[in-house]
Amino acid sequence: MRPFTHAPVQAKYQTYDPVMRARLLRLRELAFETAHSLDLGPPRESLKWGQPSFGMPDGKGSTFRLDAVRNGGGKYALYFLCQTTLISTFRDLYGGRFTFEGNRAIIFAPDTDYDEAEIAHCMALAMSYRR
């Protein structure tokens, strides 16, 4: 696991139950791996709307967040800016393989596996949005 550089972000992960924390920390690691594969430098972590958020160090791309879904029965999500076309693009690419919430999120059920390469591709599209 990559060390945290922003104490409030680290504290946020401690608020999740251990199972949810492990799921979200895996998505966190995937965000860092994806940025590295694109040679963009490590994403900037912060809290936006109380959720762990990932933006690119050069300020380009589109920020995305992750969090447990409130009252979601163990569901968790990757949240994207709803003013972008990202979710529409993900729907075109991955259709029925993901569950979407409007034009803002990919929702993960607690008992469903996801293809990490596909999620990394979604993260890469956000990181390189409008580049």
N, CA, C and O atoms as a GROMACS GRO file, in nm:
protein
  524
    1MET      N    1   0.084  -0.119   0.000
    1MET     CA    2   0.000   0.000   0.000
    1MET      C    3   0.088   0.125   0.000
    1MET      O    4   0.187   0.134   0.074
    2ARG      N    5   0.052   0.219  -0.083
    2ARG     CA    6   0.125   0.345  -0.090
    2ARG      C    7   0.100   0.427   0.036
    2ARG      O    8  -0.011   0.429   0.088
    3PRO      N    9   0.203   0.494   0.082
    3PRO     CA   10   0.183   0.578   0.201
    3PRO      C   11   0.095   0.698   0.168
    3PRO      O   12   0.089   0.745   0.054
    4PHE      N   13   0.027   0.745   0.269
    4PHE     CA   14  -0.057   0.863   0.254
    4PHE      C   15   0.028   0.988   0.273
    4PHE      O   16   0.121   0.989   0.354
    5THR      N   17  -0.004   1.092   0.199
    5THR     CA   18   0.066   1.220   0.215
    5THR      C   19  -0.029   1.328   0.268
    5THR      O   20   0.014   1.440   0.296
    6HIS      N   21  -0.155   1.294   0.281
    6HIS     CA   22  -0.256   1.389   0.326
    6HIS      C   23  -0.331   1.325   0.444
    6HIS      O   24  -0.413   1.236   0.425
    7ALA      N   25  -0.301   1.371   0.565
    7ALA     CA   26  -0.356   1.309   0.686
    7ALA      C   27  -0.509   1.300   0.688
    7ALA      O   28  -0.562   1.197   0.730
    8PRO      N   29  -0.582   1.402   0.643
    8PRO     CA   30  -0.728   1.388   0.644
    8PRO      C   31  -0.778   1.273   0.554
    8PRO      O   32  -0.878   1.209   0.586
    9VAL      N   33  -0.709   1.247   0.444
    9VAL     CA   34  -0.748   1.136   0.357
    9VAL      C   35  -0.726   1.004   0.431
    9VAL      O   36  -0.812   0.916   0.430
   10GLN      N   37  -0.611   0.991   0.492
   10GLN     CA   38  -0.581   0.869   0.568
   10GLN      C   39  -0.685   0.848   0.678
   10GLN      O   40  -0.732   0.736   0.699
   11ALA      N   41  -0.720   0.954   0.747
   11ALA     CA   42  -0.820   0.945   0.854
   11ALA      C   43  -0.956   0.901   0.800
   11ALA      O   44  -1.028   0.826   0.866
   12LYS      N   45  -0.991   0.947   0.680
   12LYS     CA   46  -1.118   0.908   0.620
   12LYS      C   47  -1.126   0.757   0.600
   12LYS      O   48  -1.228   0.696   0.630
   13TYR      N   49  -1.017   0.696   0.551
   13TYR     CA   50  -1.017   0.552   0.528
   13TYR      C   51  -1.036   0.476   0.660
   13TYR      O   52  -1.090   0.365   0.660
   14GLN      N   53  -0.993   0.532   0.770
   14GLN     CA   54  -1.008   0.466   0.899
   14GLN      C   55  -1.152   0.465   0.947
   14GLN      O   56  -1.186   0.392   1.040
   15THR      N   57  -1.238   0.545   0.884
   15THR     CA   58  -1.379   0.548   0.924
   15THR      C   59  -1.459   0.432   0.864
   15THR      O   60  -1.570   0.404   0.909
   16TYR      N   61  -1.404   0.364   0.765
   16TYR     CA   62  -1.475   0.254   0.700
   16TYR      C   63  -1.454   0.124   0.778
   16TYR      O   64  -1.351   0.106   0.843
   17ASP      N   65  -1.551   0.034   0.770
   17ASP     CA   66  -1.530  -0.097   0.830
   17ASP      C   67  -1.419  -0.168   0.751
   17ASP      O   68  -1.392  -0.131   0.637
   18PRO      N   69  -1.354  -0.267   0.809
   18PRO     CA   70  -1.238  -0.329   0.745
   18PRO      C   71  -1.262  -0.383   0.603
   18PRO      O   72  -1.174  -0.372   0.517
   19VAL      N   73  -1.378  -0.441   0.578
   19VAL     CA   74  -1.406  -0.495   0.445
   19VAL      C   75  -1.416  -0.382   0.343
   19VAL      O   76  -1.357  -0.389   0.236
   20MET      N   77  -1.492  -0.278   0.377
   20MET     CA   78  -1.508  -0.164   0.287
   20MET      C   79  -1.374  -0.094   0.267
   20MET      O   80  -1.340  -0.054   0.156
   21ARG      N   81  -1.298  -0.078   0.374
   21ARG     CA   82  -1.168  -0.013   0.365
   21ARG      C   83  -1.079  -0.087   0.265
   21ARG      O   84  -1.013  -0.024   0.183
   22ALA      N   85  -1.077  -0.220   0.271
   22ALA     CA   86  -0.994  -0.298   0.180
   22ALA      C   87  -1.037  -0.276   0.035
   22ALA      O   88  -0.953  -0.264  -0.054
   23ARG      N   89  -1.166  -0.273   0.011
   23ARG     CA   90  -1.217  -0.250  -0.126
   23ARG      C   91  -1.175  -0.113  -0.177
   23ARG      O   92  -1.127  -0.100  -0.290
   24LEU      N   93  -1.194  -0.012  -0.094
   24LEU     CA   94  -1.161   0.124  -0.136
   24LEU      C   95  -1.010   0.145  -0.149
   24LEU      O   96  -0.965   0.218  -0.237
   25LEU      N   97  -0.934   0.082  -0.062
   25LEU     CA   98  -0.789   0.094  -0.074
   25LEU      C   99  -0.738   0.027  -0.201
   25LEU      O  100  -0.638   0.071  -0.258
   26ARG      N  101  -0.804  -0.079  -0.247
   26ARG     CA  102  -0.764  -0.141  -0.374
   26ARG      C  103  -0.791  -0.045  -0.490
   26ARG      O  104  -0.710  -0.035  -0.582
   27LEU      N  105  -0.905   0.025  -0.487
   27LEU     CA  106  -0.931   0.124  -0.591
   27LEU      C  107  -0.830   0.238  -0.584
   27LEU      O  108  -0.787   0.290  -0.686
   28ARG      N  109  -0.793   0.277  -0.463
   28ARG     CA  110  -0.690   0.380  -0.446
   28ARG      C  111  -0.561   0.337  -0.512
   28ARG      O  112  -0.500   0.412  -0.587
   29GLU      N  113  -0.520   0.215  -0.483
   29GLU     CA  114  -0.395   0.164  -0.541
   29GLU      C  115  -0.406   0.159  -0.693
   29GLU      O  116  -0.310   0.192  -0.763
   30LEU      N  117  -0.520   0.119  -0.744
   30LEU     CA  118  -0.541   0.114  -0.888
   30LEU      C  119  -0.529   0.253  -0.951
   30LEU      O  120  -0.479   0.266  -1.062
   31ALA      N  121  -0.575   0.356  -0.881
   31ALA     CA  122  -0.561   0.493  -0.931
   31ALA      C  123  -0.413   0.530  -0.945
   31ALA      O  124  -0.374   0.590  -1.045
   32PHE      N  125  -0.333   0.496  -0.846
   32PHE     CA  126  -0.190   0.526  -0.854
   32PHE      C  127  -0.123   0.445  -0.964
   32PHE      O  128  -0.040   0.498  -1.038
   33GLU      N  129  -0.157   0.318  -0.976
   33GLU     CA  130  -0.100   0.235  -1.082
   33GLU      C  131  -0.136   0.288  -1.220
   33GLU      O  132  -0.053   0.289  -1.310
   34THR      N  133  -0.259   0.332  -1.235
   34THR     CA  134  -0.305   0.385  -1.363
   34THR      C  135  -0.231   0.513  -1.400
   34THR      O  136  -0.184   0.527  -1.513
   35ALA      N  137  -0.218   0.604  -1.306
   35ALA     CA  138  -0.145   0.729  -1.333
   35ALA      C  139  -0.001   0.698  -1.370
   35ALA      O  140   0.055   0.760  -1.461
   36HIS      N  141   0.059   0.604  -1.300
   36HIS     CA  142   0.198   0.566  -1.330
   36HIS      C  143   0.208   0.510  -1.472
   36HIS      O  144   0.302   0.542  -1.545
   37SER      N  145   0.112   0.426  -1.511
   37SER     CA  146   0.117   0.366  -1.645
   37SER      C  147   0.102   0.471  -1.755
   37SER      O  148   0.148   0.450  -1.867
   38LEU      N  149   0.038   0.583  -1.723
   38LEU     CA  150   0.020   0.692  -1.820
   38LEU      C  151   0.134   0.793  -1.814
   38LEU      O  152   0.138   0.888  -1.892
   39ASP      N  153   0.227   0.771  -1.722
   39ASP     CA  154   0.341   0.861  -1.701
   39ASP      C  155   0.294   1.004  -1.670
   39ASP      O  156   0.349   1.101  -1.722
   40LEU      N  157   0.193   1.013  -1.584
   40LEU     CA  158   0.136   1.142  -1.548
   40LEU      C  159   0.181   1.191  -1.410
   40LEU      O  160   0.142   1.300  -1.368
   41GLY      N  161   0.259   1.113  -1.341
   41GLY     CA  162   0.292   1.146  -1.204
   41GLY      C  163   0.181   1.098  -1.112
   41GLY      O  164   0.071   1.068  -1.159
   42PRO      N  165   0.208   1.090  -0.984
   42PRO     CA  166   0.106   1.039  -0.892
   42PRO      C  167  -0.011   1.136  -0.880
   42PRO      O  168   0.008   1.257  -0.882
   43PRO      N  169  -0.131   1.082  -0.869
   43PRO     CA  170  -0.246   1.172  -0.851
   43PRO      C  171  -0.238   1.245  -0.718
   43PRO      O  172  -0.180   1.196  -0.621
   44ARG      N  173  -0.299   1.363  -0.714
   44ARG     CA  174  -0.311   1.440  -0.590
   44ARG      C  175  -0.432   1.388  -0.515
   44ARG      O  176  -0.543   1.385  -0.568
   45GLU      N  177  -0.409   1.346  -0.392
   45GLU     CA  178  -0.520   1.301  -0.308
   45GLU      C  179  -0.566   1.415  -0.219
   45GLU      O  180  -0.486   1.491  -0.165
   46SER      N  181  -0.696   1.424  -0.206
   46SER     CA  182  -0.755   1.520  -0.114
   46SER      C  183  -0.895   1.469  -0.079
   46SER      O  184  -0.937   1.363  -0.126
   47LEU      N  185  -0.964   1.544   0.002
   47LEU     CA  186  -1.104   1.513   0.029
   47LEU      C  187  -1.189   1.617  -0.042
   47LEU      O  188  -1.169   1.737  -0.024
   48LYS      N  189  -1.283   1.572  -0.121
   48LYS     CA  190  -1.380   1.659  -0.185
   48LYS      C  191  -1.517   1.603  -0.148
   48LYS      O  192  -1.545   1.485  -0.168
   49TRP      N  193  -1.601   1.689  -0.093
   49TRP     CA  194  -1.733   1.648  -0.045
   49TRP      C  195  -1.719   1.533   0.055
   49TRP      O  196  -1.806   1.446   0.063
   50GLY      N  197  -1.609   1.534   0.131
   50GLY     CA  198  -1.586   1.432   0.232
   50GLY      C  199  -1.545   1.297   0.177
   50GLY      O  200  -1.542   1.198   0.251
   51GLN      N  201  -1.512   1.290   0.048
   51GLN     CA  202  -1.475   1.164  -0.016
   51GLN      C  203  -1.330   1.170  -0.065
   51GLN      O  204  -1.286   1.274  -0.111
   52PRO      N  205  -1.256   1.058  -0.055
   52PRO     CA  206  -1.123   1.055  -0.114
   52PRO      C  207  -1.131   1.089  -0.262
   52PRO      O  208  -1.210   1.031  -0.337
   53SER      N  209  -1.047   1.183  -0.303
   53SER     CA  210  -1.053   1.238  -0.438
   53SER      C  211  -0.915   1.229  -0.502
   53SER      O  212  -0.812   1.237  -0.435
   54PHE      N  213  -0.916   1.212  -0.635
   54PHE     CA  214  -0.792   1.198  -0.711
   54PHE      C  215  -0.793   1.297  -0.826
   54PHE      O  216  -0.880   1.291  -0.913
   55GLY      N  217  -0.696   1.387  -0.827
   55GLY     CA  218  -0.677   1.482  -0.936
   55GLY      C  219  -0.534   1.471  -0.984
   55GLY      O  220  -0.448   1.421  -0.912
   56MET      N  221  -0.509   1.517  -1.103
   56MET     CA  222  -0.374   1.507  -1.158
   56MET      C  223  -0.289   1.625  -1.113
   56MET      O  224  -0.340   1.736  -1.096
   57PRO      N  225  -0.159   1.602  -1.094
   57PRO     CA  226  -0.073   1.708  -1.040
   57PRO      C  227  -0.066   1.832  -1.128
   57PRO      O  228  -0.042   1.942  -1.077
   58ASP      N  229  -0.086   1.817  -1.259
   58ASP     CA  230  -0.079   1.933  -1.348
   58ASP      C  231  -0.214   2.004  -1.360
   58ASP      O  232  -0.227   2.100  -1.435
   59GLY      N  233  -0.314   1.957  -1.285
   59GLY     CA  234  -0.445   2.019  -1.287
   59GLY      C  235  -0.530   1.982  -1.408
   59GLY      O  236  -0.643   2.028  -1.420
   60LYS      N  237  -0.478   1.899  -1.496
   60LYS     CA  238  -0.553   1.857  -1.614
   60LYS      C  239  -0.629   1.728  -1.581
   60LYS      O  240  -0.616   1.673  -1.472
   61GLY      N  241  -0.706   1.683  -1.676
   61GLY     CA  242  -0.785   1.564  -1.651
   61GLY      C  243  -0.910   1.600  -1.572
   61GLY      O  244  -0.940   1.718  -1.552
   62SER      N  245  -0.981   1.500  -1.529
   62SER     CA  246  -1.103   1.520  -1.452
   62SER      C  247  -1.090   1.445  -1.320
   62SER      O  248  -1.059   1.326  -1.317
   63THR      N  249  -1.115   1.514  -1.213
   63THR     CA  250  -1.107   1.456  -1.079
   63THR      C  251  -1.213   1.347  -1.064
   63THR      O  252  -1.323   1.358  -1.118
   64PHE      N  253  -1.177   1.242  -0.991
   64PHE     CA  254  -1.277   1.141  -0.954
   64PHE      C  255  -1.262   1.109  -0.807
   64PHE      O  256  -1.156   1.132  -0.747
   65ARG      N  257  -1.368   1.055  -0.748
   65ARG     CA  258  -1.372   1.026  -0.606
   65ARG      C  259  -1.417   0.884  -0.585
   65ARG      O  260  -1.471   0.821  -0.676
   66LEU      N  261  -1.394   0.832  -0.465
   66LEU     CA  262  -1.445   0.700  -0.430
   66LEU      C  263  -1.501   0.706  -0.289
   66LEU      O  264  -1.457   0.785  -0.205
   67ASP      N  265  -1.599   0.620  -0.265
   67ASP     CA  266  -1.661   0.621  -0.133
   67ASP      C  267  -1.758   0.503  -0.124
   67ASP      O  268  -1.797   0.444  -0.224
   68ALA      N  269  -1.796   0.472  -0.001
   68ALA     CA  270  -1.906   0.378   0.022
   68ALA      C  271  -2.034   0.451  -0.016
   68ALA      O  272  -2.045   0.572   0.003
   69VAL      N  273  -2.130   0.378  -0.068
   69VAL     CA  274  -2.260   0.437  -0.101
   69VAL      C  275  -2.340   0.447   0.028
   69VAL      O  276  -2.359   0.348   0.098
   70ARG      N  277  -2.387   0.566   0.058
   70ARG     CA  278  -2.465   0.586   0.181
   70ARG      C  279  -2.590   0.501   0.177
   70ARG      O  280  -2.664   0.500   0.078
   71ASN      N  281  -2.614   0.429   0.284
   71ASN     CA  282  -2.729   0.339   0.294
   71ASN      C  283  -2.734   0.243   0.175
   71ASN      O  284  -2.841   0.206   0.127
   72GLY      N  285  -2.615   0.203   0.129
   72GLY     CA  286  -2.607   0.120   0.009
   72GLY      C  287  -2.589  -0.028   0.034
   72GLY      O  288  -2.566  -0.103  -0.061
   73GLY      N  289  -2.597  -0.072   0.158
   73GLY     CA  290  -2.587  -0.215   0.186
   73GLY      C  291  -2.455  -0.275   0.143
   73GLY      O  292  -2.452  -0.387   0.091
   74GLY      N  293  -2.346  -0.203   0.165
   74GLY     CA  294  -2.214  -0.254   0.130
   74GLY      C  295  -2.167  -0.215  -0.009
   74GLY      O  296  -2.057  -0.252  -0.049
   75LYS      N  297  -2.249  -0.142  -0.084
   75LYS     CA  298  -2.206  -0.096  -0.216
   75LYS      C  299  -2.106   0.017  -0.202
   75LYS      O  300  -2.104   0.088  -0.101
   76TYR      N  301  -2.024   0.033  -0.303
   76TYR     CA  302  -1.928   0.143  -0.307
   76TYR      C  303  -1.920   0.192  -0.450
   76TYR      O  304  -1.971   0.128  -0.542
   77ALA      N  305  -1.856   0.309  -0.469
   77ALA     CA  306  -1.864   0.371  -0.601
   77ALA      C  307  -1.741   0.451  -0.635
   77ALA      O  308  -1.666   0.497  -0.549
   78LEU      N  309  -1.722   0.467  -0.766
   78LEU     CA  310  -1.631   0.567  -0.823
   78LEU      C  311  -1.720   0.678  -0.875
   78LEU      O  312  -1.809   0.653  -0.957
   79TYR      N  313  -1.698   0.799  -0.828
   79TYR     CA  314  -1.778   0.914  -0.866
   79TYR      C  315  -1.698   1.003  -0.962
   79TYR      O  316  -1.581   1.031  -0.938
   80PHE      N  317  -1.763   1.047  -1.068
   80PHE     CA  318  -1.701   1.133  -1.168
   80PHE      C  319  -1.781   1.262  -1.178
   80PHE      O  320  -1.898   1.265  -1.139
   81LEU      N  321  -1.719   1.367  -1.229
   81LEU     CA  322  -1.789   1.493  -1.243
   81LEU      C  323  -1.904   1.476  -1.343
   81LEU      O  324  -1.883   1.431  -1.456
   82CYS      N  325  -2.023   1.512  -1.301
   82CYS     CA  326  -2.141   1.487  -1.384
   82CYS      C  327  -2.148   1.580  -1.505
   82CYS      O  328  -2.227   1.555  -1.596
   83GLN      N  329  -2.066   1.685  -1.509
   83GLN     CA  330  -2.067   1.775  -1.624
   83GLN      C  331  -1.981   1.721  -1.740
   83GLN      O  332  -1.978   1.780  -1.847
   84THR      N  333  -1.912   1.610  -1.717
   84THR     CA  334  -1.829   1.551  -1.822
   84THR      C  335  -1.910   1.448  -1.901
   84THR      O  336  -2.025   1.418  -1.868
   85THR      N  337  -1.849   1.397  -2.006
   85THR     CA  338  -1.910   1.289  -2.085
   85THR      C  339  -1.854   1.153  -2.046
   85THR      O  340  -1.872   1.055  -2.117
   86LEU      N  341  -1.785   1.147  -1.933
   86LEU     CA  342  -1.716   1.023  -1.896
   86LEU      C  343  -1.811   0.905  -1.878
   86LEU      O  344  -1.787   0.799  -1.936
   87ILE      N  345  -1.917   0.921  -1.802
   87ILE     CA  346  -2.007   0.807  -1.778
   87ILE      C  347  -2.071   0.763  -1.909
   87ILE      O  348  -2.090   0.643  -1.932
   88SER      N  349  -2.105   0.857  -1.994
   88SER     CA  350  -2.160   0.821  -2.125
   88SER      C  351  -2.059   0.738  -2.205
   88SER      O  352  -2.095   0.640  -2.269
   89THR      N  353  -1.934   0.777  -2.199
   89THR     CA  354  -1.827   0.701  -2.266
   89THR      C  355  -1.814   0.562  -2.205
   89THR      O  356  -1.801   0.463  -2.278
   90PHE      N  357  -1.819   0.553  -2.073
   90PHE     CA  358  -1.808   0.423  -2.006
   90PHE      C  359  -1.925   0.332  -2.046
   90PHE      O  360  -1.907   0.212  -2.066
   91ARG      N  361  -2.044   0.390  -2.056
   91ARG     CA  362  -2.160   0.312  -2.099
   91ARG      C  363  -2.140   0.258  -2.240
   91ARG      O  364  -2.170   0.142  -2.267
   92ASP      N  365  -2.088   0.341  -2.329
   92ASP     CA  366  -2.062   0.298  -2.466
   92ASP      C  367  -1.960   0.184  -2.470
   92ASP      O  368  -1.974   0.088  -2.545
   93LEU      N  369  -1.857   0.197  -2.387
   93LEU     CA  370  -1.749   0.098  -2.388
   93LEU      C  371  -1.784  -0.031  -2.315
   93LEU      O  372  -1.751  -0.140  -2.361
   94TYR      N  373  -1.851  -0.017  -2.200
   94TYR     CA  374  -1.867  -0.132  -2.111
   94TYR      C  375  -2.013  -0.170  -2.085
   94TYR      O  376  -2.040  -0.262  -2.008
   95GLY      N  377  -2.104  -0.102  -2.148
   95GLY     CA  378  -2.246  -0.136  -2.143
   95GLY      C  379  -2.294  -0.201  -2.016
   95GLY      O  380  -2.290  -0.140  -1.909
   96GLY      N  381  -2.339  -0.324  -2.025
   96GLY     CA  382  -2.398  -0.395  -1.913
   96GLY      C  383  -2.300  -0.454  -1.814
   96GLY      O  384  -2.342  -0.521  -1.720
   97ARG      N  385  -2.171  -0.430  -1.832
   97ARG     CA  386  -2.075  -0.488  -1.737
   97ARG      C  387  -2.065  -0.406  -1.608
   97ARG      O  388  -2.016  -0.456  -1.507
   98PHE      N  389  -2.110  -0.281  -1.612
   98PHE     CA  390  -2.108  -0.197  -1.492
   98PHE      C  391  -2.250  -0.154  -1.458
   98PHE      O  392  -2.339  -0.155  -1.542
   99THR      N  393  -2.267  -0.118  -1.332
   99THR     CA  394  -2.390  -0.054  -1.287
   99THR      C  395  -2.359   0.094  -1.271
   99THR      O  396  -2.261   0.131  -1.206
  100PHE      N  397  -2.442   0.178  -1.330
  100PHE     CA  398  -2.418   0.321  -1.326
  100PHE      C  399  -2.525   0.391  -1.244
  100PHE      O  400  -2.638   0.343  -1.234
  101GLU      N  401  -2.488   0.503  -1.187
  101GLU     CA  402  -2.583   0.591  -1.120
  101GLU      C  403  -2.585   0.721  -1.200
  101GLU      O  404  -2.493   0.803  -1.189
  102GLY      N  405  -2.689   0.738  -1.279
  102GLY     CA  406  -2.701   0.860  -1.360
  102GLY      C  407  -2.578   0.885  -1.444
  102GLY      O  408  -2.526   0.794  -1.509
  103ASN      N  409  -2.532   1.009  -1.443
  103ASN     CA  410  -2.412   1.046  -1.517
  103ASN      C  411  -2.297   1.080  -1.423
  103ASN      O  412  -2.210   1.161  -1.454
  104ARG      N  413  -2.300   1.013  -1.304
  104ARG     CA  414  -2.196   1.049  -1.207
  104ARG      C  415  -2.120   0.935  -1.142
  104ARG      O  416  -2.018   0.962  -1.078
  105ALA      N  417  -2.163   0.810  -1.155
  105ALA     CA  418  -2.095   0.706  -1.078
  105ALA      C  419  -2.102   0.569  -1.142
  105ALA      O  420  -2.196   0.535  -1.213
  106ILE      N  421  -1.998   0.491  -1.113
  106ILE     CA  422  -1.998   0.346  -1.135
  106ILE      C  423  -2.018   0.286  -0.996
  106ILE      O  424  -1.942   0.316  -0.904
  107ILE      N  425  -2.118   0.201  -0.981
  107ILE     CA  426  -2.152   0.142  -0.852
  107ILE      C  427  -2.106  -0.003  -0.850
  107ILE      O  428  -2.127  -0.078  -0.946
  108PHE      N  429  -2.044  -0.043  -0.740
  108PHE     CA  430  -1.997  -0.180  -0.722
  108PHE      C  431  -2.076  -0.247  -0.611
  108PHE      O  432  -2.088  -0.194  -0.501
  109ALA      N  433  -2.130  -0.363  -0.640
  109ALA     CA  434  -2.198  -0.442  -0.537
  109ALA      C  435  -2.092  -0.516  -0.456
  109ALA      O  436  -1.987  -0.552  -0.510
  110PRO      N  437  -2.117  -0.538  -0.327
  110PRO     CA  438  -2.015  -0.599  -0.243
  110PRO      C  439  -1.979  -0.743  -0.283
  110PRO      O  440  -1.868  -0.788  -0.254
  111ASP      N  441  -2.070  -0.813  -0.348
  111ASP     CA  442  -2.046  -0.953  -0.381
  111ASP      C  443  -2.011  -0.974  -0.528
  111ASP      O  444  -2.013  -1.087  -0.577
  112THR      N  445  -1.979  -0.866  -0.600
  112THR     CA  446  -1.950  -0.875  -0.742
  112THR      C  447  -1.807  -0.833  -0.769
  112THR      O  448  -1.763  -0.727  -0.724
  113ASP      N  449  -1.735  -0.916  -0.842
  113ASP     CA  450  -1.600  -0.880  -0.885
  113ASP      C  451  -1.608  -0.790  -1.007
  113ASP      O  452  -1.707  -0.792  -1.081
  114TYR      N  453  -1.505  -0.712  -1.028
  114TYR     CA  454  -1.497  -0.627  -1.147
  114TYR      C  455  -1.363  -0.652  -1.213
  114TYR      O  456  -1.267  -0.698  -1.150
  115ASP      N  457  -1.357  -0.622  -1.340
  115ASP     CA  458  -1.235  -0.637  -1.417
  115ASP      C  459  -1.148  -0.514  -1.390
  115ASP      O  460  -1.184  -0.403  -1.430
  116GLU      N  461  -1.034  -0.532  -1.325
  116GLU     CA  462  -0.949  -0.419  -1.289
  116GLU      C  463  -0.899  -0.344  -1.411
  116GLU      O  464  -0.882  -0.222  -1.406
  117ALA      N  465  -0.874  -0.414  -1.521
  117ALA     CA  466  -0.826  -0.347  -1.642
  117ALA      C  467  -0.933  -0.250  -1.696
  117ALA      O  468  -0.901  -0.142  -1.743
  118GLU      N  469  -1.059  -0.291  -1.687
  118GLU     CA  470  -1.167  -0.204  -1.734
  118GLU      C  471  -1.182  -0.081  -1.643
  118GLU      O  472  -1.202   0.030  -1.692
  119ILE      N  473  -1.174  -0.102  -1.513
  119ILE     CA  474  -1.184   0.012  -1.420
  119ILE      C  475  -1.062   0.102  -1.436
  119ILE      O  476  -1.076   0.224  -1.433
  120ALA      N  477  -0.944   0.044  -1.453
  120ALA     CA  478  -0.824   0.126  -1.477
  120ALA      C  479  -0.840   0.208  -1.605
  120ALA      O  480  -0.797   0.323  -1.610
  121HIS      N  481  -0.902   0.150  -1.707
  121HIS     CA  482  -0.926   0.224  -1.830
  121HIS      C  483  -1.019   0.343  -1.804
  121HIS      O  484  -0.995   0.452  -1.856
  122CYS      N  485  -1.122   0.324  -1.724
  122CYS     CA  486  -1.212   0.434  -1.688
  122CYS      C  487  -1.134   0.543  -1.613
  122CYS      O  488  -1.151   0.662  -1.641
  123MET      N  489  -1.051   0.502  -1.520
  123MET     CA  490  -0.970   0.599  -1.446
  123MET      C  491  -0.877   0.674  -1.543
  123MET      O  492  -0.861   0.795  -1.532
  124ALA      N  493  -0.816   0.600  -1.636
  124ALA     CA  494  -0.725   0.661  -1.733
  124ALA      C  495  -0.798   0.764  -1.819
  124ALA      O  496  -0.744   0.870  -1.848
  125LEU      N  497  -0.921   0.732  -1.859
  125LEU     CA  498  -0.998   0.828  -1.937
  125LEU      C  499  -1.026   0.955  -1.857
  125LEU      O  500  -1.023   1.065  -1.913
  126ALA      N  501  -1.054   0.941  -1.728
  126ALA     CA  502  -1.074   1.059  -1.644
  126ALA      C  503  -0.944   1.136  -1.629
  126ALA      O  504  -0.943   1.259  -1.639
  127MET      N  505  -0.835   1.066  -1.604
  127MET     CA  506  -0.706   1.133  -1.585
  127MET      C  507  -0.658   1.206  -1.710
  127MET      O  508  -0.585   1.305  -1.701
  128SER      N  509  -0.700   1.158  -1.825
  128SER     CA  510  -0.656   1.220  -1.950
  128SER      C  511  -0.767   1.301  -2.018
  128SER      O  512  -0.752   1.342  -2.133
  129TYR      N  513  -0.876   1.323  -1.947
  129TYR     CA  514  -0.991   1.394  -2.003
  129TYR      C  515  -0.948   1.534  -2.047
  129TYR      O  516  -0.889   1.609  -1.970
  130ARG      N  517  -0.978   1.567  -2.172
  130ARG     CA  518  -0.946   1.699  -2.232
  130ARG      C  519  -0.796   1.727  -2.237
  130ARG      O  520  -0.755   1.843  -2.236
  131ARG      N  521  -0.716   1.626  -2.243
  131ARG     CA  522  -0.570   1.648  -2.261
  131ARG      C  523  -0.540   1.665  -2.406
  131ARG      O  524  -0.424   1.684  -2.442
   0.00000   0.00000   0.00000
